[in-house]
Amino acid sequence: MDKVFGENMAVLAYVLFKVSSGTEREVCQQLAEFDEVLHADIIFGEYDVVAKIETPDLSTLEEFVSNKIRAVLNVLVTSTMIISREYKGKGNRPKTK
């Protein structure tokens, strides 16, 4: 089911972060304080942290990432991936009888 705010569809995105070494937990805790952040996770690989973001539209997403996310202390690089379609896993589906 699509989430809708007024006339526009909500925008969901993953933002990948490269952060200063050893600051992953601190960055995740700071990110989790934003209303737009659904969750923030420490990951292994090329990036250090990933956050799932929800905003009412693309303009708000751009403003949020540019003005708030990139201002978080110890964030070095971000990469934003806009979600085009979501599929729920079996564990997240409503139970049917």
N, C-alpha and C positions, 0 to 999 in steps of 0.2 A: 504494500500500500504506500502511495506517495504521500509525503508530508506537504501540506500546502499552508502558506501564510498569505492571507488576502488573495490578491490576483496572481502572485508569483509562487513558483515551487521553491521549497527550501533547497539550499545547496549543501551537500555533504562533501567533505574532502578529507583526505589524509595529508598531513603535513609531516615531512621527514626532516629531521634535524641532525646537524653535526654540531656538537657542543664541546666546550673545553673539557679536556680529560679529567675525569673524576667528579664532574658536576651533573651527571645524568639524573640522579635522584632529586637534586635541588631544582633542576630545570623542570622535571616532571611535576613536582609539587607546585611550582609557580604556574605552570600551564593549567593544572587542574583547578586553579582558582578562577579562571575565566569561565563565564556562563556559556560561551560558545564551544568550549572543549568538552566533548562527551567522555573521552578518556585519553590518558597519556601513558605511554608504555616505553620502558627501556628495551632496546632491541640489540641484537648482534649483527655485525656486517658493516657495510659501507657507511650507514647512518647509525646514530646512537639512540635516538628517541623518535617515536612516531606518535602523533596525536590525531584523533578523529574530531573534526570540526563540523558544526552545523550553524549556518547563517540563513537569514531569510532570502538573500539574493546574492548575485555575483559581486555587485558593488560593495556590499557589506563585507563579503569575504575578503576582497582586495584590501579594503580599509583595515580590517582586523589583522590580517597577516602583515601588512606593511607597517602599521602604526603600533600594534600591541605585541604581536608575536616576536617580531624582529627586535623589539626593545627589551626583551627578556635578557637579563644578564647571562653571559656565557653562551648564548646562541651565536654560532659562527656562520652557519649556512642553513638555508631552508629550501625545500623543494615541495611544491604543492601539487597534489594529484586530485582532481575533481572526480567524484564518483558519478558514473553515468547510470548505473543500475546496480542494485543490491540484491543478493540472494541469501536467504536465511538458512543456516544449517539446521539439521533435524532437531537438535537440542533447543533451538530457539523458536520453533514453530508452535502455533497454538495446538493444544491437545484436542483430538476429535474422538468421539465415541463410536 
